[in-house]
Amino acid sequence: MNEADILEEILQILEDNDIEIRRESLGGNGGGLCRIKGKPVFFVDQQAGSADMAIIAAEAVKECVDLEKTYIKPEVREFIENADR
């Protein structure tokens, strides 16, 4: 599984946990989790690399998702657990 596949899996986990995903061109250094009117939104910077966005998304999952109660494919879980900026 490559970084683009892992990113898509992580984004699906965020969506499954009621976090809105927005894909925007943010200059390659943007993206991340924020709240808009109290609702969590994750911005995917379409100009950033998949590997960088996967790490940022993994950090959002660690912050917002109960990993003990969520099924995550083993390879994706390992990526999330080891992700560090």
C-alpha positions in Angstrom: 0.0 0.0 0.0 1.5 3.4 -1.0 1.2 6.8 0.7 -1.7 7.8 -1.5 -3.7 4.7 -0.6 -2.9 5.2 3.1 -4.0 8.8 2.9 -7.3 7.8 1.3 -7.9 5.1 4.0 -7.1 7.7 6.7 -9.5 10.3 5.2 -12.2 7.6 5.1 -11.7 7.0 8.8 -12.0 10.7 9.5 -15.2 10.9 7.4 -16.6 7.8 9.2 -16.2 9.8 12.4 -18.2 12.8 11.2 -15.2 14.9 10.2 -15.8 16.9 7.0 -13.1 16.6 4.4 -12.3 19.5 2.1 -9.8 19.3 -0.7 -8.3 22.7 -1.4 -5.1 24.1 -3.1 -3.3 25.6 -0.1 0.2 26.1 -1.5 1.7 22.8 -0.6 2.3 23.5 3.1 -1.2 23.7 4.4 -3.9 21.3 5.4 -4.9 19.9 8.7 -7.7 19.8 11.3 -9.7 22.8 12.4 -13.2 23.7 13.6 -15.6 25.8 11.7 -18.7 26.8 13.6 -17.9 24.1 16.1 -17.8 21.3 13.5 -14.5 19.5 12.8 -13.1 20.0 9.3 -10.0 18.4 7.8 -8.4 20.3 4.9 -6.4 18.3 2.4 -3.9 20.5 0.6 -4.0 19.2 -2.9 -0.6 20.8 -3.6 1.1 18.8 -0.8 2.6 15.4 -1.3 0.5 12.3 -0.3 3.1 11.3 2.3 3.0 14.7 4.0 -0.8 14.8 4.0 -1.0 11.2 5.3 1.1 12.2 8.3 -1.1 15.2 9.0 -4.2 13.2 8.6 -2.8 10.5 10.9 -2.3 13.1 13.6 -5.9 14.2 13.2 -7.1 10.6 13.6 -5.0 10.2 16.8 -6.6 13.4 18.1 -10.3 12.7 17.1 -10.8 9.0 16.8 -11.0 6.3 19.5 -8.5 3.9 18.0 -9.5 1.1 20.4 -13.1 1.1 19.1 -12.3 1.6 15.4 -11.4 -1.1 12.9 -8.4 0.0 10.9 -6.5 -2.1 8.4 -3.2 -3.3 10.1 -0.9 -1.5 7.7 -2.9 1.8 8.1 -3.0 1.4 11.9 0.8 1.0 12.0 1.2 4.1 9.9 -1.1 6.1 12.2 0.7 4.9 15.3 4.1 5.7 13.9 3.2 9.0 12.2 5.1 12.0 13.6 5.8 15.3 11.9 
